[in-house]
């Protein structure tokens, strides 16, 4: 339809009326293009939403399949638990889990983030423990300690986690069967061996290392007072050692007080905030104890990592990629330790680390803790240990377990 004002231009010839129409359209071109662009965007958005909806339907379909497969998997797990119950077989089988881990990594082919995939399966396996009868796992408490976080990372959230006030209490509970396993720190890549747990492991007649896990440790300064008011810093001795240089540079005059755990340190810092108390520990323990994070990642080593051991009464079978921890003594004569080292060289066995500790029953005598490659039941380490046992006044294998 021709606009009214165009009609009133008569008596113009038809060509002139057509020109007037073109003129009007030209003047309205901006509005027309804007309307056309909005329509095009609307069409694109509708198409995009339709595609998203279709993809979400596919995701829902995959989710339903995953749930059905998980239900089927758990049926098999439950049946395995029933069979194990007939002969009291172990629920936690580190060598089986090590093989599963390698298989999952190969199946993934690098598509999914490896750590994320393994975390997902950790919870699936943890649910399996529950269906097979359940596990009780002890750790150095209270809740929020690095030991607590390591236990969660190793066993998942479907096991019963029990805190203990000290390592001695924890070992006693494991020896008496109050817990199936204990998760303990044994080595830090900055501070070295955790001597207290290694000594308790050496003294135990029934407990041995069954498995291990690595826990990245990012320590924080936790306090409800200002940095300027801090006079006392509480923490576990290992954490104080991991932050030694930072403490010297930032709080050279503050009193450092060792506690049984980072969680107990945080509780003391909270209770004594008006006296200038602070603690070193994780963000989690700070949140649980209502403490402010004054500074994060204060450990001297940016890659600060603690190796935790799973301690129990069962023997882990060889996997082909194992680590063994041993404790031994040597005659108090020149070259005796060198002879031991040459023995491992003779059998072509790699030594990961070695440390010494005073013997508890003989003054000025020392025992050596050593981590080596291999399994005590598989050659060549089996032959090496047999030979070492013949020449050593004392030798104890503290455990063979899968290498990570």
C-alpha positions as CSV (number, residue, x, y, z in Angstrom):
1,X,0.0,0.0,0.0
2,X,1.3,3.5,-0.9
3,X,1.5,5.9,2.0
4,X,-1.2,8.5,2.2
5,X,1.1,11.5,1.8
6,X,2.5,9.9,-1.3
7,X,-1.0,9.7,-2.7
8,X,-1.6,13.4,-2.1
9,X,1.3,14.3,-4.4
10,X,-1.0,14.0,-7.4
11,X,-1.0,15.0,-10.2
12,X,2.4,13.5,-10.5
13,X,3.1,10.9,-13.1
14,X,3.5,7.2,-12.0
15,X,7.3,7.4,-12.3
16,X,7.4,10.3,-9.8
17,X,5.1,8.5,-7.4
18,X,7.5,5.5,-7.5
19,X,10.4,7.7,-6.8
20,X,8.7,9.1,-3.8
21,X,8.2,5.6,-2.5
22,X,11.9,4.8,-3.0
23,X,12.7,8.0,-1.1
24,X,10.6,7.0,1.9
25,X,12.1,3.6,2.0
26,X,15.6,5.1,1.8
27,X,14.8,7.4,4.7
28,X,13.5,4.4,6.7
29,X,16.4,2.1,5.9
30,X,17.9,2.2,9.4
31,X,14.7,1.0,11.0
32,X,14.3,-1.7,8.4
33,X,17.8,-3.1,8.8
34,X,17.4,-3.0,12.6
35,X,14.2,-5.0,12.4
36,X,15.8,-7.4,10.0
37,X,18.8,-7.9,12.2
38,X,16.6,-8.5,15.2
39,X,14.6,-11.1,13.3
40,X,17.8,-12.8,12.2
41,X,19.2,-12.9,15.8
42,X,15.9,-14.3,16.9
43,X,16.1,-17.1,14.4
44,X,19.7,-17.8,15.4
45,X,18.9,-17.9,19.1
46,X,15.9,-20.2,18.5
47,X,18.2,-22.5,16.5
48,X,20.9,-22.4,19.2
49,X,18.3,-23.1,22.0
50,X,16.9,-26.0,20.0
51,X,20.4,-27.5,19.6
52,X,21.2,-27.0,23.3
53,X,17.9,-28.7,24.2
54,X,18.7,-31.6,21.9
55,X,22.2,-31.9,23.5
56,X,20.7,-31.8,27.0
57,X,18.3,-34.6,26.0
58,X,21.4,-36.6,25.0
59,X,23.1,-35.7,28.2
60,X,20.1,-36.9,30.2
61,X,20.1,-40.1,28.2
62,X,23.8,-40.7,29.0
63,X,23.2,-39.9,32.7
64,X,20.4,-42.5,32.8
65,X,22.7,-45.0,31.2
66,X,25.5,-44.2,33.7
67,X,23.1,-44.7,36.6
68,X,21.9,-48.0,35.2
69,X,25.5,-49.1,34.7
70,X,26.4,-48.0,38.2
71,X,23.5,-50.0,39.6
72,X,24.7,-53.1,37.6
73,X,28.3,-52.5,38.8
74,X,27.2,-52.4,42.4
75,X,25.2,-55.6,42.0
76,X,28.5,-57.4,41.1
77,X,30.3,-55.6,43.9
78,X,27.7,-56.8,46.4
79,X,28.1,-60.3,45.2
80,X,31.9,-60.1,45.5
81,X,31.3,-58.9,49.1
82,X,29.1,-61.9,49.8
83,X,31.8,-64.3,48.5
84,X,34.5,-62.5,50.5
85,X,32.4,-62.8,53.7
86,X,32.5,-66.7,53.4
87,X,36.3,-66.8,54.0
88,X,36.9,-63.3,55.6
89,X,38.8,-62.0,52.6
90,X,40.0,-58.4,52.6
91,X,37.6,-55.7,51.3
92,X,40.4,-53.3,50.6
93,X,42.8,-54.8,48.0
94,X,45.4,-52.2,47.0
95,X,46.9,-54.3,44.2
96,X,43.5,-54.6,42.6
97,X,42.9,-50.8,42.9
98,X,46.4,-50.1,41.4
99,X,45.5,-52.2,38.4
100,X,42.1,-50.4,38.1
101,X,43.9,-47.1,38.2
102,X,46.2,-48.0,35.3
103,X,43.3,-49.4,33.3
104,X,41.2,-46.2,33.7
105,X,44.1,-44.0,32.7
106,X,44.6,-46.0,29.5
107,X,40.9,-46.1,28.7
108,X,40.7,-42.3,29.1
109,X,43.5,-41.7,26.6
110,X,44.1,-38.2,28.0
111,X,40.6,-36.9,27.1
112,X,39.4,-36.2,30.6
113,X,41.6,-34.6,33.3
114,X,43.2,-37.6,34.8
115,X,43.0,-36.4,38.4
116,X,39.3,-35.6,38.0
117,X,38.5,-39.0,36.5
118,X,40.3,-40.8,39.4
119,X,38.4,-38.7,42.0
120,X,35.1,-39.8,40.4
121,X,36.1,-43.4,40.6
122,X,37.4,-43.0,44.1
123,X,33.8,-42.3,45.2
124,X,32.5,-45.2,43.2
125,X,35.0,-47.6,44.8
126,X,34.2,-46.1,48.2
127,X,30.5,-46.9,47.6
128,X,31.6,-50.4,46.8
129,X,33.3,-50.7,50.2
130,X,29.9,-49.9,51.8
131,X,28.1,-52.5,49.8
132,X,30.7,-55.1,50.7
133,X,30.3,-54.6,54.4
134,X,31.9,-51.3,55.2
135,X,35.4,-50.1,56.3
136,X,36.5,-48.3,59.4
137,X,39.5,-46.0,58.9
138,X,41.3,-44.1,61.6
139,X,43.3,-40.9,61.3
140,X,45.0,-38.3,63.5
141,X,42.2,-36.0,64.5
142,X,40.3,-33.9,65.0
143,X,38.4,-33.3,61.8
144,X,40.2,-31.1,59.3
145,X,43.8,-32.3,59.7
146,X,45.9,-33.2,56.8
147,X,45.6,-36.8,57.9
148,X,41.8,-36.5,57.7
149,X,42.1,-35.0,54.2
150,X,44.4,-37.8,53.1
151,X,42.0,-40.5,54.4
152,X,39.2,-38.9,52.4
153,X,41.3,-38.8,49.3
154,X,42.4,-42.5,49.7
155,X,39.1,-44.1,50.8
156,X,36.3,-41.7,49.7
157,X,33.3,-40.6,51.7
158,X,31.4,-43.9,52.0
159,X,33.7,-45.3,54.7
160,X,33.5,-44.7,58.4
161,X,36.3,-42.2,59.3
162,X,37.3,-42.1,63.0
163,X,39.6,-39.5,64.5
164,X,42.1,-40.2,67.3
165,X,43.9,-37.7,69.6
166,X,47.4,-39.1,68.9
167,X,49.4,-41.5,66.8
168,X,49.8,-43.8,69.8
169,X,46.0,-44.0,70.2
170,X,45.6,-44.6,66.5
171,X,48.1,-47.5,66.4
172,X,46.6,-49.1,69.5
173,X,43.1,-48.9,67.9
174,X,44.4,-50.5,64.7
175,X,46.2,-53.3,66.6
176,X,43.1,-54.0,68.7
177,X,40.9,-54.1,65.6
178,X,38.8,-51.1,66.4
179,X,39.6,-49.8,62.9
180,X,40.4,-51.8,59.8
181,X,43.1,-49.4,58.7
182,X,45.0,-46.3,59.9
183,X,46.2,-43.5,57.6
184,X,49.4,-42.0,58.9
185,X,52.0,-39.5,57.5
186,X,55.4,-41.1,57.0
187,X,57.4,-38.7,54.9
188,X,57.4,-35.1,53.7
189,X,59.4,-33.9,50.7
190,X,60.7,-31.0,52.8
191,X,60.9,-32.2,56.4
192,X,61.8,-35.9,55.6
193,X,60.5,-38.9,57.5
194,X,57.9,-38.5,60.2
195,X,59.9,-40.1,63.0
196,X,57.0,-40.7,65.4
197,X,55.0,-42.8,63.1
198,X,58.0,-44.7,61.8
199,X,59.0,-45.6,65.3
200,X,55.5,-46.8,66.1
201,X,55.4,-48.8,63.0
202,X,58.8,-50.4,63.9
203,X,57.5,-51.2,67.4
204,X,54.3,-52.9,66.2
205,X,54.2,-56.6,65.9
206,X,51.0,-56.8,63.8
207,X,50.8,-53.7,61.6
208,X,52.4,-53.1,58.3
209,X,52.1,-50.7,55.3
210,X,49.5,-51.9,52.8
211,X,49.2,-48.8,50.5
212,X,50.2,-45.2,50.2
213,X,48.9,-41.9,48.9
214,X,50.3,-38.5,48.2
215,X,48.7,-35.3,49.7
216,X,49.6,-31.9,48.4
217,X,50.1,-29.7,51.5
218,X,49.4,-25.9,51.3
219,X,49.8,-24.4,54.7
220,X,48.1,-21.1,55.8
221,X,48.6,-18.6,58.5
222,X,45.3,-18.7,60.5
223,X,44.4,-16.1,63.0
224,X,41.6,-13.8,64.3
225,X,44.0,-11.1,65.2
226,X,46.1,-8.8,63.1
227,X,49.6,-9.9,61.9
228,X,51.1,-7.2,64.1
229,X,49.5,-8.7,67.2
230,X,50.7,-12.2,66.6
231,X,52.9,-13.4,69.5
232,X,52.5,-17.2,69.5
233,X,52.1,-19.6,66.6
234,X,50.8,-23.1,67.1
235,X,51.1,-26.1,64.8
236,X,52.2,-29.7,64.4
237,X,56.0,-30.1,64.4
238,X,56.1,-31.3,60.8
239,X,54.2,-28.2,59.7
240,X,56.5,-25.9,61.7
241,X,59.4,-27.6,59.9
242,X,57.8,-27.2,56.5
243,X,57.4,-23.4,57.1
244,X,60.7,-22.8,58.9
245,X,62.2,-20.2,56.6
246,X,58.9,-18.4,56.2
247,X,58.5,-18.1,60.0
248,X,62.1,-16.9,60.4
249,X,61.5,-14.1,57.8
250,X,58.0,-13.1,58.9
251,X,57.8,-13.9,62.6
252,X,61.3,-14.2,64.0
253,X,60.2,-13.2,67.5
254,X,57.0,-15.2,67.7
255,X,57.0,-18.2,70.0
256,X,56.5,-21.5,68.2
257,X,54.6,-24.1,70.1
258,X,54.2,-27.7,68.8
259,X,50.8,-29.4,69.1
260,X,49.5,-32.9,68.4
261,X,47.8,-31.8,65.2
262,X,47.0,-28.8,63.1
263,X,43.4,-29.0,64.1
264,X,44.3,-28.8,67.8
265,X,46.6,-25.9,67.0
266,X,43.7,-24.1,65.2
267,X,41.4,-24.6,68.2
268,X,44.1,-23.1,70.5
269,X,44.6,-20.1,68.2
270,X,40.8,-19.5,68.2
271,X,40.6,-19.7,72.0
272,X,43.6,-17.4,72.5
273,X,43.0,-14.9,69.7
274,X,43.0,-12.0,72.2
275,X,46.4,-13.0,73.4
276,X,47.9,-12.8,69.8
277,X,47.7,-16.6,69.0
278,X,47.8,-17.9,65.5
279,X,48.1,-21.4,63.9
280,X,49.5,-23.0,60.8
281,X,47.3,-25.4,58.9
282,X,44.9,-25.9,56.0
283,X,42.1,-23.7,54.8
284,X,39.7,-26.5,55.8
285,X,40.8,-26.5,59.4
286,X,40.7,-22.8,59.5
287,X,37.1,-22.8,58.2
288,X,36.1,-25.5,60.7
289,X,37.6,-23.6,63.6
290,X,36.3,-20.2,62.4
291,X,39.8,-18.7,61.8
292,X,40.7,-16.1,59.1
293,X,43.3,-17.0,56.5
294,X,45.9,-14.3,57.0
295,X,48.2,-15.7,54.3
296,X,48.1,-18.8,52.1
297,X,50.8,-21.1,50.7
298,X,53.4,-20.2,53.3
299,X,55.3,-23.5,53.0
300,X,59.0,-23.1,52.1
301,X,58.6,-25.6,49.2
302,X,56.0,-24.7,46.6
303,X,55.5,-28.4,45.8
304,X,55.2,-29.4,49.5
305,X,53.8,-32.9,49.6
306,X,53.4,-35.5,52.3
307,X,53.4,-39.2,51.7
308,X,50.8,-41.1,53.8
309,X,50.7,-44.8,54.5
310,X,47.7,-47.0,54.9
311,X,48.5,-49.3,57.8
312,X,46.8,-52.5,58.5
313,X,47.3,-56.2,59.2
314,X,47.0,-57.6,55.7
315,X,49.7,-58.5,53.2
316,X,49.5,-56.8,49.8
317,X,50.4,-59.0,46.8
318,X,53.0,-58.0,44.2
319,X,51.8,-55.8,41.2
320,X,55.1,-55.5,39.3
321,X,55.4,-51.8,40.3
322,X,55.9,-51.9,44.0
323,X,57.8,-50.1,46.8
324,X,59.1,-51.7,50.1
325,X,60.0,-50.1,53.3
326,X,62.5,-51.9,55.5
327,X,64.2,-51.2,58.8
328,X,67.6,-52.8,59.6
329,X,70.6,-52.5,61.8
330,X,74.3,-53.1,60.9
331,X,77.3,-54.2,62.9
332,X,79.1,-51.3,64.5
333,X,82.2,-51.7,62.4
334,X,83.7,-49.7,59.5
335,X,82.1,-50.3,56.1
336,X,79.1,-52.2,57.4
337,X,76.5,-49.8,55.9
338,X,78.5,-49.6,52.7
339,X,78.3,-53.4,52.4
340,X,74.5,-53.2,52.7
341,X,74.3,-50.6,49.9
342,X,76.6,-52.7,47.7
343,X,74.2,-55.6,48.3
344,X,71.4,-53.7,46.7
345,X,73.6,-52.7,43.9
346,X,74.5,-56.3,43.3
347,X,70.8,-57.2,42.9
348,X,70.2,-54.1,40.7
349,X,67.7,-52.7,43.1
350,X,67.0,-48.9,43.2
351,X,67.0,-47.2,46.6
352,X,64.5,-44.4,46.9
353,X,65.6,-43.0,50.3
354,X,67.5,-43.9,53.5
355,X,67.4,-42.4,57.0
356,X,68.8,-43.3,60.4
357,X,67.2,-43.3,63.8
358,X,68.6,-44.1,67.3
359,X,67.8,-47.6,68.5
360,X,65.4,-47.3,71.3
361,X,66.8,-50.2,73.4
362,X,70.6,-49.6,72.9
363,X,72.3,-46.3,73.5
364,X,74.4,-44.9,70.6
365,X,73.2,-47.6,68.3
366,X,71.2,-46.7,65.1
367,X,68.6,-48.3,62.9
368,X,68.2,-47.4,59.2
369,X,64.9,-46.9,57.4
370,X,65.0,-47.5,53.7
371,X,62.5,-47.4,50.8
372,X,63.5,-49.6,47.9
373,X,62.0,-50.6,44.6
374,X,60.3,-54.0,44.4
375,X,58.2,-56.4,46.6
376,X,59.4,-58.6,49.4
377,X,57.7,-61.6,47.8
378,X,59.1,-61.1,44.3
379,X,62.7,-61.3,43.0
380,X,65.2,-59.7,42.9
381,X,64.2,-58.0,46.2
382,X,63.2,-61.2,47.8
383,X,66.7,-62.6,47.3
384,X,68.3,-59.4,48.5
385,X,66.3,-59.4,51.7
386,X,67.2,-63.0,52.4
387,X,70.9,-62.2,52.0
388,X,70.6,-59.0,54.0
389,X,68.9,-60.9,56.8
390,X,71.8,-63.3,57.2
391,X,74.3,-60.5,57.7
392,X,72.2,-58.0,59.7
393,X,71.7,-58.1,63.5
394,X,68.1,-56.9,62.9
395,X,65.9,-56.6,59.9
396,X,62.2,-55.9,59.6
397,X,60.0,-55.4,56.5
398,X,57.5,-52.7,57.3
399,X,55.5,-53.3,54.2
400,X,55.4,-53.8,50.5
401,X,52.8,-51.9,48.5
402,X,52.0,-50.5,45.1
403,X,54.0,-47.6,43.8
404,X,51.9,-44.6,42.7
